[in-house]
Amino acid sequence: ALTFAIAIAAYELHQLPVPPFSIGEPARHPIDAMLIAIVIGMVVRNTVGVPAWFTSGVRFSVTSLMAFGIVLMGAKLDFFDVVRTSATALIISVICVAVALGITIWLCRRLGVGQKLGLLVGVGTAICGGTAIAVVAPVIEADESETAFAIATVTLFGMIAVFVLPVLGSLFDMTQLEFGVWAGTSVHATPQVIATGFSYGPEAGDIATIVKLVRVLLLAPVVIGIGIWYARSKRSKQIAHVTKIGKLGTLFPPFILGFVLLALANTLHLLPDFTLHLRDSYLWETHDRHVVLAKLVTALSGFVLTMAMAGVGLGVHLRGLARTGLGALYVGVASSVILAGFSFALLQLVL
């Protein structure tokens, strides 16, 4: 109910007929409702606070609703566009993941940050934020404080990217395609990628989501590789350990399959358009209403994702970062900046 209320408020603010919410003639709305929902959530979380009995609902919005919203987003995508974009995105994503992991681990060693914390920050930055951290943490036997700090660090710098990247994209006069790929390869968590992309434009949002999903696909091989490395490392120290690789559904999120299937259905024109013949009632007069199912599903997706963004904002506790060490914070900001810069440089060469 809380994330639903925030989503409604975000939609209302998004449509306000005053700058900066509406500019130009005809009116354009540059500040996306999802971004507004994140800000409202952060304000609520860090001012009045969120009672403990809201926790389950907020978590449901961020996890289940987020996955459901991404599946529904497939209804507005053409599979041929997915294929064309993903070919380049896969190459860039693989390179960026390798660079981000390598740079983060190297920085952690230089700054004296623990190896496990460095790995967690690295995979969170390189692949998909808190999701990747949550999957890798049990594989390398990270404790709760390391896991919590890594998630907080990656979330913070991912949130900063949501606001900074669209401004930089405008300064560099990037196209929708260029910015979509840049956001998809540079921003950490999936909700942040979606918010960043759609803040720049609808096409950039679609492309950023596709690129991000391609990047998430790399989670499985990376986690398996880390698990094998960690098991061998422990054996070399003669410490018994059974690596927990995790379930297939964890390594390969089911929402990716749902997203692709719905995009394929839209590509093959399996989502019908139809006409509703409405009879006289207390609510309306007799008339026909044409319905494009793909657009209806897309609209529902946008609202569901806005609720998920509200949950993301409600989970950002800024004061909690004050109790953590500065070393990992330095690593987080450095790896985020390097990843964004490296991805931008690759785009100039590839696109």
RAKA-V549538 format. One record per residue. N is the residue number from 1. PHI is phi in whole degrees, 0 to 359 (* if undefined). PSI is psi in radians with two decimals (NA if undefined). Layout:
((N | PHI | PSI) (N | PHI | PSI))
This chain:
((1 | * | -0.67) (2 | 294 | -0.83) (3 | 292 | -0.54) (4 | 296 | -0.78) (5 | 296 | -0.71) (6 | 295 | -0.69) (7 | 297 | -0.74) (8 | 300 | -0.81) (9 | 298 | -0.69) (10 | 296 | -0.71) (11 | 295 | -0.69) (12 | 295 | -0.77) (13 | 295 | -0.69) (14 | 303 | -0.58) (15 | 264 | 0.04) (16 | 303 | 2.33) (17 | 278 | 0.63) (18 | 226 | 2.62) (19 | 296 | 2.59) (20 | 271 | 0.12) (21 | 286 | -0.53) (22 | 226 | 2.25) (23 | 222 | 2.69) (24 | 78 | 3.09) (25 | 217 | 2.01) (26 | 295 | 2.76) (27 | 297 | 2.34) (28 | 245 | 2.62) (29 | 241 | 1.53) (30 | 288 | -0.42) (31 | 267 | 1.89) (32 | 291 | 2.60) (33 | 298 | -0.58) (34 | 295 | -0.70) (35 | 294 | -0.72) (36 | 298 | -0.69) (37 | 297 | -0.68) (38 | 298 | -0.81) (39 | 298 | -0.80) (40 | 300 | -0.77) (41 | 300 | -0.75) (42 | 296 | -0.74) (43 | 298 | -0.79) (44 | 298 | -0.81) (45 | 298 | -0.66) (46 | 257 | 0.17) (47 | 239 | -1.41) (48 | 284 | -0.38) (49 | 85 | 2.95) (50 | 237 | 2.00) (51 | 302 | 2.66) (52 | 301 | -0.55) (53 | 286 | -0.04) (54 | 271 | -0.23) (55 | 304 | -0.83) (56 | 298 | -0.73) (57 | 293 | -0.71) (58 | 296 | -0.76) (59 | 297 | -0.70) (60 | 299 | -0.72) (61 | 296 | -0.72) (62 | 287 | -0.60) (63 | 264 | -1.20) (64 | 293 | -0.85) (65 | 294 | -0.62) (66 | 299 | -0.84) (67 | 297 | -0.75) (68 | 297 | -0.74) (69 | 297 | -0.68) (70 | 293 | -0.70) (71 | 302 | -0.82) (72 | 295 | -0.47) (73 | 298 | -0.40) (74 | 300 | -0.37) (75 | 293 | -0.33) (76 | 253 | 0.18) (77 | 248 | 2.51) (78 | 265 | 2.24) (79 | 299 | -0.56) (80 | 293 | -0.60) (81 | 294 | -0.68) (82 | 301 | -0.81) (83 | 297 | -0.78) (84 | 296 | -0.72) (85 | 286 | -0.69) (86 | 293 | -0.51) (87 | 301 | -0.84) (88 | 288 | -0.71) (89 | 298 | -0.67) (90 | 296 | -0.76) (91 | 298 | -0.86) (92 | 296 | -0.71) (93 | 296 | -0.78) (94 | 300 | -0.81) (95 | 296 | -0.79) (96 | 295 | -0.69) (97 | 297 | -0.79) (98 | 298 | -0.78) (99 | 294 | -0.80) (100 | 298 | -0.76) (101 | 296 | -0.83) (102 | 298 | -0.82) (103 | 296 | -0.74) (104 | 296 | -0.80) (105 | 296 | -0.70) (106 | 296 | -0.76) (107 | 296 | -0.68) (108 | 298 | -0.70) (109 | 294 | -0.71) (110 | 293 | -0.62) (111 | 263 | 0.05) (112 | 76 | 0.36) (113 | 277 | 2.47) (114 | 304 | 2.59) (115 | 297 | -0.74) (116 | 295 | -0.78) (117 | 297 | -0.67) (118 | 297 | -0.73) (119 | 296 | -0.74) (120 | 296 | -0.80) (121 | 297 | -0.65) (122 | 296 | -0.86) (123 | 290 | -0.58) (124 | 296 | -0.72) (125 | 289 | -0.73) (126 | 281 | -0.58) (127 | 245 | -1.33) (128 | 208 | 0.82) (129 | 59 | -2.37) (130 | 298 | -0.51) (131 | 298 | -0.83) (132 | 296 | -0.71) (133 | 297 | -0.76) (134 | 297 | -0.59) (135 | 283 | -0.71) (136 | 283 | -0.56) (137 | 309 | -0.89) (138 | 291 | -0.44) (139 | 295 | -0.68) (140 | 256 | 0.21) (141 | 57 | 0.74) (142 | 286 | 2.52) (143 | 277 | 3.05) (144 | 296 | -0.67) (145 | 294 | -0.69) (146 | 295 | -0.75) (147 | 295 | -0.81) (148 | 296 | -0.74) (149 | 293 | -0.74) (150 | 300 | -0.78) (151 | 296 | -0.75) (152 | 298 | -0.75) (153 | 296 | -0.87) (154 | 295 | -0.68) (155 | 297 | -0.75) (156 | 300 | -0.88) (157 | 285 | -0.45) (158 | 293 | -0.68) (159 | 294 | -0.69) (160 | 298 | -0.70) (161 | 297 | -0.59) (162 | 303 | -0.64) (163 | 270 | -0.61) (164 | 277 | -0.75) (165 | 300 | -0.77) (166 | 300 | -0.61) (167 | 294 | -0.79) (168 | 294 | -0.66) (169 | 300 | -0.70) (170 | 292 | -0.71) (171 | 297 | -0.66) (172 | 274 | -0.01) (173 | 55 | 0.83) (174 | 283 | 2.55) (175 | 285 | 2.94) (176 | 301 | -0.71) (177 | 296 | -0.85) (178 | 299 | -0.80) (179 | 291 | -0.67) (180 | 301 | -0.78) (181 | 293 | -0.70) (182 | 298 | -0.82) (183 | 296 | -0.72) (184 | 294 | -0.48) (185 | 260 | -0.23) (186 | 252 | -0.63) (187 | 278 | 2.57) (188 | 282 | -1.24) (189 | 274 | 2.68) (190 | 302 | -0.79) (191 | 299 | -0.66) (192 | 292 | -0.65) (193 | 298 | -0.79) (194 | 297 | -0.80) (195 | 298 | -0.74) (196 | 296 | -0.83) (197 | 298 | -0.84) (198 | 287 | -0.35) (199 | 293 | -0.49) (200 | 273 | -0.53) (201 | 163 | 2.76) (202 | 298 | -0.69) (203 | 292 | -0.73) (204 | 298 | -0.65) (205 | 296 | -0.77) (206 | 299 | -0.82) (207 | 294 | -0.74) (208 | 300 | -0.70) (209 | 295 | -0.78) (210 | 300 | -0.85) (211 | 298 | -0.72) (212 | 297 | -0.71) (213 | 295 | -0.63) (214 | 298 | -0.72) (215 | 295 | -0.68) (216 | 297 | -0.55) (217 | 301 | -0.41) (218 | 283 | -0.15) (219 | 300 | -0.78) (220 | 301 | -0.97) (221 | 298 | -0.61) (222 | 293 | -0.79) (223 | 295 | -0.74) (224 | 298 | -0.75) (225 | 298 | -0.76) (226 | 296 | -0.70) (227 | 298 | -0.76) (228 | 296 | -0.77) (229 | 299 | -0.78) (230 | 292 | -0.69) (231 | 297 | -0.75) (232 | 294 | -0.65) (233 | 297 | -0.71) (234 | 288 | -0.64) (235 | 295 | -0.66) (236 | 296 | -0.44) (237 | 264 | 0.14) (238 | 58 | 0.74) (239 | 244 | 2.12) (240 | 292 | 2.40) (241 | 200 | 2.35) (242 | 251 | 1.99) (243 | 289 | 2.32) (244 | 264 | 1.72) (245 | 284 | -0.58) (246 | 104 | 2.97) (247 | 281 | 2.75) (248 | 301 | -0.67) (249 | 295 | -0.42) (250 | 279 | -0.73) (251 | 285 | -0.54) (252 | 234 | 1.55) (253 | 307 | 2.23) (254 | 300 | -0.46) (255 | 295 | -0.40) (256 | 294 | -0.75) (257 | 296 | -0.76) (258 | 298 | -0.73) (259 | 301 | -0.83) (260 | 294 | -0.72) (261 | 296 | -0.72) (262 | 289 | -0.64) (263 | 296 | -0.68) (264 | 295 | -0.72) (265 | 298 | -0.69) (266 | 291 | -0.67) (267 | 297 | -0.68) (268 | 272 | 0.15) (269 | 58 | 0.73) (270 | 269 | -0.12) (271 | 266 | 1.90) (272 | 283 | 2.71) (273 | 261 | 2.50) (274 | 211 | 2.91) (275 | 242 | 2.25) (276 | 267 | 2.23) (277 | 261 | 1.76) (278 | 267 | 2.29) (279 | 266 | 2.93) (280 | 303 | 2.37) (281 | 207 | -3.11) (282 | 288 | -0.31) (283 | 260 | -0.44) (284 | 204 | 2.84) (285 | 268 | 2.96) (286 | 297 | 2.18) (287 | 193 | 2.91) (288 | 255 | 2.43) (289 | 234 | 2.10) (290 | 277 | 2.32) (291 | 238 | 2.20) (292 | 260 | 1.88) (293 | 301 | -0.69) (294 | 300 | -0.73) (295 | 291 | -0.65) (296 | 297 | -0.79) (297 | 295 | -0.67) (298 | 297 | -0.74) (299 | 297 | -0.73) (300 | 297 | -0.70) (301 | 301 | -0.78) (302 | 300 | -0.73) (303 | 290 | -0.74) (304 | 299 | -0.74) (305 | 293 | -0.57) (306 | 295 | -0.67) (307 | 298 | -0.71) (308 | 296 | -0.69) (309 | 296 | -0.65) (310 | 300 | -0.71) (311 | 296 | -0.67) (312 | 299 | -0.82) (313 | 298 | -0.67) (314 | 293 | -0.28) (315 | 265 | -0.05) (316 | 269 | 1.86) (317 | 255 | 1.76) (318 | 293 | -0.63) (319 | 294 | -0.51) (320 | 298 | -0.45) (321 | 290 | -0.39) (322 | 292 | -0.35) (323 | 270 | 0.03) (324 | 257 | 2.87) (325 | 285 | 2.70) (326 | 282 | -0.45) (327 | 304 | -0.89) (328 | 292 | -0.52) (329 | 295 | -0.71) (330 | 297 | -0.72) (331 | 297 | -0.75) (332 | 299 | -0.82) (333 | 290 | -0.67) (334 | 294 | -0.80) (335 | 293 | -0.62) (336 | 294 | -0.79) (337 | 294 | -0.75) (338 | 296 | -0.75) (339 | 298 | -0.80) (340 | 296 | -0.76) (341 | 294 | -0.74) (342 | 294 | -0.74) (343 | 298 | -0.74) (344 | 298 | -0.73) (345 | 296 | -0.71) (346 | 298 | -0.69) (347 | 300 | -0.66) (348 | 294 | -0.46) (349 | 273 | -0.62) (350 | 269 | -0.82) (351 | 271 | NA))
